Every structure is written in C-alpha cells, then in structure tokens.
Amino acid sequence: MPKTIFFIVILIVGVVAYTGIDVTSKYDDASQIRNQVLDDMIDPLAKKILIYASESNLDEIIGSTITKHEDGI
C-alpha cells in the first residue's frame, strides 16, 4: 500500500513537472482547507481533551487503583 501511494505521488509530481502546470492556486486552496480544519475542528477538540485530562485527577485514580490491587500480589 505505501508503495502504491508513493508511486502515485511520484507520478503526479512528474506530470506537473513535465507539463509545467501552475498548481499555486490549488496548493493555496488545500492550505486554506487544512488551516480551517485545524482551527475549527482539531484545536477545539484538543483543547477539550487537555482540559478534561487536567481536571481528571489521574494521579489519584492510578494511586488508588494500585493500592486496591496491591493486596492480590
């Protein structure tokens, strides 16, 4: 699978290089979409996950779980 993807990428780059097509506008469109996805979807989701993780008291949960299961060893 990675070989196929690599071959397709090389093929596309070769066609663009051979024909001299100007791909600046397409690259700008893709870059704008990427930035919009990161700003509107990924960043808020990451922020929510980090807030939840910081408020979860994970160290206390792990400590109590270890203490509870130490007796079985």
N, C-alpha and C positions, 0 to 999 in steps of 0.2 A: 504494500500500500504506500509506504513512504517513497519508494522508488517511482511509483506512478505519479504521485504528486510532484516530486522533484522533476520528473520528465516533462510534465505539463507546464510547470513554471519555466523551465529552460526553453521549452517550445514557444511560450508566449513572449518571453524576453527576446528570443531570436527573431520572431516575426516583427516585433516592434522595432528592433534594431535594424533589421533588413529593410523594412518599408519606410522607416523614418516617421512613423505616426506620432503626432503630438499627443501625449497622454496626460498633459499637465492638468487639464480640466477634470478628467476622470480621477486623477490622483487627489485633486482638491476636494471633489465630491466624496470620495471614500474617506478622506481625512476628516471631513466635516461630520460624516455619519459616525465615524469612530469616536470623535470628541463628544458628540451628542449622546451616544450610548454610554460612554464613561461618565459624563456629567449627570445624566438623567436617570441612569439605571444602576450602574456598578457602584459609584461613590455613595449614594444614599443607602444602598444595601450593605456595603462595607461599614458605613457609619453605624447602622443599626446593630450589626453583628458585634462590632467593637464595644458599643455601649452595653449591650446585653452581657458580653463577656466580662466587662469591667465591673458590672453590678452583680454578678452571679456568685461571688464568694467561692470560687472554685477551690481555693486552697483549703477552706474549711470543709467542703464536701469531700475532698480527697483524704484529708486527715481523719475525718470521722469514718469513712469507709475503710481505711487501713486499720484503724483502731478496732472497728467492729469485726474485721476478718482476721486479726492477729491471733485470736484465741484458737482458731482452727488449725494453726500451724504446728 
